[in-house]
Amino acid sequence: MRKIFRLFITLLLMSSISTPFAAKAQQRNRTRGQAVDIIVRGATIVTMDSARRVIEDGAIAVSKGRIIAIGRSAKIEAQYTARETIDASGKVVIPGLINGHTHVPMTLFRGLADDLDLNEWLTKYIFPAEAKNVTEEFVRAGTRLGLAEMIRGGTTTYCDMYYFEDAIADETARAGVRGVLGETVIDFPVADNKTHEEAMAYTERYVKKWQRHALITPAIAPHAPYTVSEAHLKAIRAFSDRTKAPILIHVSETRKEVEDIQREHGARPVDYLARIGFLNNRVIAAHVVHANTEEIAVLKRNGTGVVHNPQSNMKLASGVMPVPQMLSADLDLGLGTDGAASNNDLSMWEEMDTAAKLHKLSSNDPKVVTAEQALEMATIRGARALHMEKEIGSIETGKRADLVIVDVDDLNQTPFYNVYSNLVYATKADDVRTVIIEGRVVMLDRRLLTLDERDIKARARAFRERIIKSLAPSGTQTGKNSAARLD
């Protein structure tokens, strides 16, 4: 009995001693706050949410690739403790930019053939250059070059259409970039597949491999209504219905395309695609330069995403997309650079600036396509065009942590009055300081963390020499300008 009594007294004393220590530990845990991976603090946050909130001295808490809290820095730092804190004082944080249409390996053809219309550019220069040079090695080297350029400019998501798309997906995932990546299907032999059946089999394997990946959305990409037959377009729509893969396609890029489709099928391109049951809310249509009011309504009714490529369309003189009318119709309208062979860069800052100014000029109305609308097209409306607005495009709790920190203290941005004006009309790609994708820092203070810039440049320069040699006329001396003498 005495032993039991002594044990009871000992336990009681231990309990009375440990209770203050336990309380202090609990207090420390409360003080420390919930553990998160990253806090970005001290910034002006341009959320692009439905209320278009702009938060001064704001902070963002990130955990497991997602945004878990947004608010004033003092509040966020009181509630959360981060493994890594990024001080963005005096800077602006925006949602990651979305490049809605490109051909990323074509960075290796940058400047190869310029100052031509689309048909001549494609048939006399680009298609022959691709036939002689495009391999998986080429695609990987060009993709790494394009990814590095896009990260440097604050692009966190891009929508691609090219060959060997499985290799593009591999390089994109390694670099930590988000991509909607479409394997090209076209009705003539190309680098990776020589027949429609081969292309469909490749795409089947590719989509199955990458579906459910955190960063990669595999897609199928029929090149255009004039290079893919009606039967094959219908087969591609059936494939998309079965696999839920997005469909990427060029539509109504030039007047010639419209005239050819109308002559062959008795309808303009958008109407033709709607008539054969091709359009739906998984389709992402690039260019759509020559769309009339009725076709805009068709695109809206089908929930089809549309991507504006102002600089490429200007350079190839393809025409001016009816963007003000599309915005009035609340179309799911994004922005894209197109490939670097027809632009010649992958800067979404230049596309935003151009989109706003081009349509003021073409409509003779300085009030159309405001700076805020241009930024929308590169962020939240661009996410709608890719059918991904529930995951990306704005800085909101629960969305993917794709964030871009922009320096706004350079000479070209001083003085600073309006954040939308500053971002669209004054900011350049090299004003981007830090990029976070899926909660991972892929560039910190202009230093690429997932790609080797020196190796990328060396490989690109080596391919330049190969391309020049492959296209030099037989028996002639290759030289610095031989790439311009393709015919």
C-alpha distance (Angstrom), angle and dihedral (degrees) to the residues before:
residue distance angle dihedral
M1 . . .
R2 3.83 . .
K3 3.82 90.1 .
I4 3.79 90.9 52.3
F5 3.81 91.1 48.7
R6 3.85 92.5 49.5
L7 3.84 90.2 49.1
F8 3.81 90.6 50.9
I9 3.84 91.8 50.7
T10 3.85 91.2 47.7
L11 3.80 92.8 51.6
L12 3.79 90.7 47.2
L13 3.80 91.9 52.3
M14 3.80 92.3 47.0
S15 3.79 90.0 50.8
S16 3.81 92.7 50.8
I17 3.81 91.2 48.6
S18 3.82 96.8 45.8
T19 3.78 96.8 46.2
P20 3.85 96.0 76.0
F21 3.81 90.5 46.6
A22 3.80 91.4 50.1
A23 3.78 90.6 48.6
K24 3.79 90.7 50.8
A25 3.83 90.9 49.9
Q26 3.78 90.6 51.0
Q27 3.80 90.0 49.0
R28 3.83 90.4 51.1
N29 3.82 90.1 51.5
R30 3.79 90.3 50.1
T31 3.80 90.4 48.9
R32 3.77 92.3 48.9
G33 3.79 92.4 50.8
Q34 3.77 129.9 -156.5
A35 3.80 114.2 -27.4
V36 3.81 116.0 -115.4
D37 3.79 135.1 169.7
I38 3.81 101.4 -120.3
I39 3.78 138.6 8.0
V40 3.80 118.2 -166.3
R41 3.80 106.0 -161.9
G42 3.80 142.9 -178.5
A43 3.80 97.3 26.7
T44 3.76 137.6 128.4
I45 3.81 99.5 -114.4
V46 3.80 117.2 -150.7
T47 3.79 98.6 -164.0
M48 3.85 101.3 -177.5
D49 3.80 86.5 -152.8
S50 3.81 121.1 145.9
A51 3.81 91.3 -84.1
R52 3.82 91.5 45.3
R53 3.80 90.1 -130.7
V54 3.78 117.4 -169.7
I55 3.81 110.6 -163.1
E56 3.79 118.7 -158.7
D57 3.82 117.6 -148.2
G58 3.77 86.8 7.3
A59 3.78 133.8 166.3
I60 3.79 136.0 -157.6
A61 3.82 125.2 -153.4
V62 3.80 116.4 -151.6
S63 3.79 128.1 -166.7
K64 3.81 130.8 171.0
G65 3.78 92.8 -9.4
R66 3.79 96.8 -51.3
I67 3.78 138.0 95.9
I68 3.78 108.4 -110.0
A69 3.82 101.1 173.0
I70 3.81 141.4 11.5
G71 3.79 127.8 -174.6
R72 3.77 146.1 97.8
S73 3.80 112.7 -23.6
A74 3.81 95.0 -117.7
K75 3.79 92.4 54.5
I76 3.81 96.2 45.2
E77 3.80 93.5 46.3
A78 3.81 90.5 49.6
Q79 3.79 91.6 53.5
Y80 3.81 102.0 38.8
T81 3.79 139.9 44.5
A82 3.80 116.9 -156.1
R83 3.77 134.0 -153.5
E84 3.83 85.9 -144.1
T85 3.81 128.1 23.5
I86 3.79 121.0 -165.0
D87 3.78 115.1 -160.1
A88 3.81 107.3 -143.8
S89 3.80 96.4 170.3
G90 3.79 111.7 157.5
K91 3.80 91.2 12.8
V92 3.80 135.5 101.1
V93 3.79 124.7 -120.7
I94 3.80 117.9 -154.2
P95 3.80 134.2 173.0
G96 3.80 112.5 -87.6
L97 3.79 111.5 -83.6
I98 3.82 117.9 -108.9
N99 3.80 119.8 -140.5
G100 3.79 99.6 -157.9
H101 3.80 98.6 -168.2
T102 3.78 134.4 21.7
H103 3.80 145.3 126.1
V104 3.78 98.4 -132.3
P105 3.85 102.4 -168.5
M106 3.81 88.8 56.1
T107 3.79 87.6 81.2
L108 3.81 82.4 92.7
F109 3.84 88.7 63.4
R110 3.82 92.8 51.0
G111 3.81 108.1 143.8
L112 3.80 93.8 0.4
A113 3.82 96.0 123.8
D114 3.78 121.8 7.9
D115 3.81 140.0 167.1
L116 3.82 96.1 37.8
D117 3.80 135.6 117.4
L118 3.79 118.2 -103.4
N119 3.80 98.4 -102.6
E120 3.81 94.9 49.4
W121 3.81 91.7 40.5
L122 3.81 91.6 53.9
T123 3.80 102.7 37.8
K124 3.81 101.3 37.7
Y125 3.78 101.5 33.4
I126 3.81 120.0 10.7
F127 3.82 100.9 40.5
P128 3.86 91.9 48.0
A129 3.81 91.3 45.6
E130 3.81 90.5 50.5
A131 3.80 92.7 47.0
K132 3.81 90.9 56.3
N133 3.79 100.6 38.6
V134 3.79 116.4 22.8
T135 3.79 112.3 107.6
E136 3.78 131.6 141.7
E137 3.81 88.5 -94.7
F138 3.82 90.0 53.5
V139 3.80 91.3 48.3
R140 3.80 93.3 50.3
A141 3.81 93.3 48.8
G142 3.81 93.0 46.7
T143 3.79 92.0 46.1
R144 3.80 92.9 53.0
L145 3.81 89.7 49.4
G146 3.81 91.6 50.0
L147 3.79 93.7 44.8
A148 3.79 92.0 52.4
E149 3.80 90.9 50.1
M150 3.80 92.8 47.7
I151 3.81 94.5 47.9
R152 3.80 89.8 49.5
G153 3.81 88.3 54.9
G154 3.80 96.9 46.6
T155 3.81 98.9 -103.3
T156 3.79 108.5 146.8
T157 3.83 100.0 168.8
Y158 3.79 128.5 36.9
C159 3.78 135.5 178.6
D160 3.79 113.1 -140.4
M161 3.78 138.5 -171.2
Y162 3.81 119.1 -171.1
Y163 3.81 147.0 103.2
F164 3.83 127.9 -67.8
E165 3.79 86.8 25.3
D166 3.80 90.9 169.7
A167 3.82 88.1 65.7
I168 3.80 90.0 46.9
A169 3.79 89.4 52.5
D170 3.80 90.6 49.9
E171 3.81 93.3 51.7
T172 3.82 91.6 43.7
A173 3.79 93.2 52.2
R174 3.81 91.2 47.1
A175 3.81 90.3 52.7
G176 3.81 90.9 49.1
V177 3.81 94.9 -120.3
R178 3.81 126.0 140.1
G179 3.81 116.7 -121.5
V180 3.78 142.9 178.4
L181 3.78 95.3 -156.2
G182 3.80 122.9 -170.7
E183 3.79 126.3 -162.6
T184 3.81 107.8 -137.9
V185 3.79 118.9 -117.7
I186 3.80 114.6 -168.5
D187 3.80 133.9 161.2
F188 3.79 98.4 -113.9
P189 3.82 134.1 57.4
V190 3.80 114.2 -76.5
A191 3.78 137.4 174.8
D192 3.77 100.1 -76.3
N193 3.82 105.1 23.3
K194 3.79 129.3 29.7
T195 3.82 100.0 -166.7
H196 3.79 138.9 32.9
E197 3.80 89.6 -111.9
E198 3.81 91.8 53.9
A199 3.80 91.2 48.3
M200 3.79 92.8 50.6
A201 3.82 92.2 47.9
Y202 3.82 90.7 49.1
T203 3.80 91.0 48.6
E204 3.80 91.6 48.8
R205 3.82 90.8 56.1
Y206 3.79 92.5 42.0
V207 3.81 95.7 50.8
K208 3.80 92.6 45.8
K209 3.82 90.9 50.8
W210 3.81 97.8 50.7
Q211 3.80 104.8 33.2
R212 3.80 112.4 115.8
H213 3.82 92.2 24.3
A214 3.83 111.9 140.9
L215 3.81 93.8 -128.8
I216 3.81 107.6 21.6
T217 3.80 125.4 73.0
P218 3.82 106.3 -174.4
A219 3.80 115.4 -145.7
I220 3.79 141.6 175.6
A221 3.81 118.3 -119.8
P222 3.81 121.1 -161.4
H223 3.79 102.1 -167.6
A224 3.82 100.2 -132.5
P225 3.82 142.5 -42.4
Y226 3.82 89.3 -96.6
T227 3.84 95.5 52.9
V228 3.82 99.3 40.1
S229 3.79 122.7 58.7
E230 3.78 124.2 -123.3
A231 3.80 91.4 -111.2
H232 3.79 91.4 52.2
L233 3.81 92.5 46.2
K234 3.79 89.0 54.4
A235 3.82 90.5 48.3
I236 3.80 89.6 51.5
R237 3.81 91.5 51.0
A238 3.81 88.9 50.8
F239 3.82 90.0 49.9
S240 3.82 89.8 51.8
D241 3.81 91.6 48.1
R242 3.80 90.0 53.0
T243 3.81 99.1 42.7
K244 3.85 99.8 27.5
A245 3.81 88.2 -130.0
P246 3.82 115.7 154.1
I247 3.81 119.0 -112.1
L248 3.82 120.4 -133.0
I249 3.82 119.8 -164.7
H250 3.82 142.4 158.9
V251 3.82 110.8 -120.3
S252 3.83 133.2 -176.4
E253 3.78 93.7 -14.4
T254 3.83 96.2 152.1
R255 3.79 139.4 18.9
K256 3.80 88.7 -116.6
E257 3.80 90.2 58.9
V258 3.81 90.9 50.9
E259 3.81 92.2 48.9
D260 3.82 93.3 46.3
I261 3.82 94.2 48.7
Q262 3.78 91.6 45.2
R263 3.80 91.2 51.1
E264 3.81 94.2 46.0
H265 3.81 100.8 38.1
G266 3.79 104.8 20.9
A267 3.80 94.2 -119.3
R268 3.78 141.1 74.5
P269 3.84 114.8 -96.4
V270 3.82 98.8 -97.8
D271 3.81 92.2 44.8
Y272 3.80 90.8 46.0
L273 3.82 92.3 52.3
A274 3.80 90.8 46.9
R275 3.81 91.6 48.4
I276 3.81 93.2 54.9
G277 3.80 91.3 48.2
F278 3.79 95.3 -110.8
L279 3.82 101.6 126.7
N280 3.79 123.3 83.3
N281 3.80 141.3 127.7
R282 3.81 93.5 -69.6
V283 3.82 93.9 59.8
I284 3.82 120.7 99.7
A285 3.81 110.7 -165.7
A286 3.80 118.3 -161.8
H287 3.83 125.1 -148.8
V288 3.86 102.2 -4.5
V289 3.80 86.7 179.4
H290 3.80 96.8 156.0
A291 3.80 103.5 48.0
N292 3.80 121.5 135.8
T293 3.80 128.2 -150.3
E294 3.81 93.4 -89.0
E295 3.80 92.2 50.6
I296 3.80 91.5 49.7
A297 3.80 87.5 55.3
V298 3.83 90.1 49.7
L299 3.81 91.2 52.1
K300 3.80 91.2 48.1
R301 3.79 92.9 47.5
N302 3.81 91.5 51.7
G303 3.81 94.4 45.7
T304 3.79 90.6 -123.5
G305 3.79 117.5 167.8
V306 3.81 116.4 -128.5
V307 3.81 128.5 -161.3
H308 3.81 125.1 -155.0
N309 3.84 117.3 -148.5
P310 3.80 102.8 -174.2
Q311 3.80 101.5 169.4
S312 3.80 95.6 45.6
N313 3.81 91.2 46.0
M314 3.80 90.4 49.9
K315 3.80 94.4 47.2
L316 3.82 93.0 49.8
A317 3.83 91.1 39.7
S318 3.79 88.7 -126.8
G319 3.79 92.8 147.8
V320 3.80 141.0 -102.5
M321 3.78 119.2 -63.8
P322 3.85 114.5 -131.2
V323 3.79 91.7 -115.2
P324 3.83 98.4 155.5
Q325 3.81 90.1 55.2
M326 3.81 90.8 46.3
L327 3.78 91.7 51.3
S328 3.82 90.1 48.1
A329 3.81 87.7 54.2
D330 3.83 89.4 49.1
L331 3.79 91.2 -123.4
D332 3.80 118.6 180.0
L333 3.80 91.0 -104.4
G334 3.79 126.0 172.9
L335 3.79 137.5 172.2
G336 3.79 130.1 -115.6
T337 3.77 139.1 177.9
D338 3.81 97.0 -143.4
G339 3.80 113.6 -144.5
A340 3.79 121.8 -34.4
A341 3.81 89.2 -116.4
S342 3.80 90.0 71.0
N343 3.80 103.8 31.4
N344 3.22 102.0 24.4
D345 3.81 104.2 -132.8
L346 3.79 139.7 36.6
S347 3.81 98.6 -125.4
M348 3.78 114.6 138.3
W349 3.83 89.1 -169.8
E350 3.79 89.5 66.1
E351 3.81 91.3 46.8
M352 3.81 91.9 52.6
D353 3.80 92.5 48.5
T354 3.82 92.0 45.9
A355 3.81 94.5 45.7
A356 3.79 92.1 54.3
K357 3.81 95.0 46.2
L358 3.81 99.8 38.8
H359 3.79 94.0 58.9
K360 3.79 94.1 45.3
L361 3.79 87.1 56.8
S362 3.80 98.0 42.4
S363 3.82 93.1 46.9
N364 3.81 94.6 38.3
D365 3.81 86.8 -130.8
P366 3.84 119.5 115.0
K367 3.80 91.1 -164.3
V368 3.83 97.8 65.7
V369 3.83 121.6 97.2
T370 3.77 98.2 15.1
A371 3.79 122.9 -154.7
E372 3.79 89.6 -101.5
Q373 3.81 91.4 52.5
A374 3.80 91.2 48.9
L375 3.81 90.2 53.5
E376 3.81 89.2 46.9
M377 3.80 89.8 56.5
A378 3.80 90.0 54.4
T379 3.80 94.1 45.7
I380 3.81 129.3 17.1
R381 3.81 99.0 7.6
G382 3.80 88.1 43.9
A383 3.80 87.9 53.9
R384 3.81 88.0 53.2
A385 3.80 89.7 52.1
L386 3.81 88.8 56.6
H387 3.83 90.4 43.5
M388 3.82 89.5 -119.3
E389 3.81 102.1 109.0
K390 3.82 92.4 121.4
E391 3.80 90.1 62.4
I392 3.82 109.2 29.9
G393 3.80 143.2 10.7
S394 3.80 100.9 74.7
I395 3.79 139.2 47.4
E396 3.79 102.8 -109.1
T397 3.78 135.8 138.7
G398 3.80 110.7 -87.4
K399 3.81 96.6 21.6
R400 3.79 125.9 114.4
A401 3.78 112.7 -79.3
D402 3.82 98.5 -115.2
L403 3.81 103.8 149.0
V404 3.79 136.1 165.1
I405 3.79 124.0 -160.2
V406 3.80 112.5 -152.7
D407 3.78 126.9 -165.0
V408 3.82 110.0 -134.9
D409 3.80 98.3 179.8
D410 3.80 100.6 85.5
L411 3.80 122.9 114.4
N412 3.80 92.5 -105.1
Q413 3.82 89.5 57.4
T414 3.80 99.4 45.3
P415 3.00 125.4 139.3
F416 3.80 101.6 31.1
Y417 3.83 118.5 -149.8
N418 3.81 110.8 146.4
V419 3.79 123.2 24.7
Y420 3.84 96.4 -146.9
S421 3.79 92.8 46.9
N422 3.78 91.4 47.2
L423 3.79 93.8 49.7
V424 3.80 97.4 45.6
Y425 3.79 104.0 34.9
A426 3.82 103.6 28.8
T427 3.80 111.0 24.3
K428 3.80 120.7 94.7
A429 3.79 132.0 -164.3
D430 3.79 92.6 -101.4
D431 3.82 90.2 59.1
V432 3.81 88.1 72.8
R433 3.80 108.5 102.7
T434 3.80 108.3 174.9
V435 3.81 134.2 14.4
I436 3.81 127.5 -162.3
I437 3.81 121.6 -171.4
E438 3.81 123.2 -176.5
G439 3.81 87.4 -11.1
R440 3.82 92.9 -55.6
V441 3.80 122.3 116.9
V442 3.82 105.5 -128.2
M443 3.81 96.2 168.7
L444 3.80 125.7 25.9
D445 3.80 120.6 -173.0
R446 3.84 91.1 -18.6
R447 3.83 93.1 -50.4
L448 3.80 115.0 123.5
L449 3.80 109.9 -132.5
T450 3.80 101.9 -176.0
L451 3.82 102.3 38.7
D452 3.82 134.8 54.1
E453 3.80 106.0 -128.5
R454 3.81 95.9 -170.0
D455 3.81 93.4 52.4
I456 3.83 91.7 44.6
K457 3.80 92.1 54.8
A458 3.80 93.3 45.7
R459 3.81 92.6 52.3
A460 3.82 92.2 46.1
R461 3.80 91.2 52.7
A462 3.80 90.7 49.1
F463 3.80 90.2 53.3
R464 3.80 90.0 50.2
E465 3.80 89.3 61.7
R466 3.81 91.6 47.8
I467 3.80 92.1 49.5
I468 3.80 93.4 49.4
K469 3.81 91.5 50.5
S470 3.80 93.1 46.5
L471 3.80 92.5 53.7
A472 3.80 100.3 40.3
P473 3.84 112.9 114.1
S474 3.80 111.7 -103.1
G475 3.79 113.8 -86.5
T476 3.81 96.0 11.8
Q477 3.77 129.9 116.7
T478 3.81 114.1 -104.3
G479 3.75 115.1 -133.9
K480 3.77 144.1 158.5
N481 3.80 93.8 -68.4
S482 3.81 99.3 35.7
A483 3.79 91.6 104.1
A484 3.79 88.1 68.4
R485 3.82 91.8 57.3
L486 3.80 98.3 69.2
D487 3.79 97.5 140.7
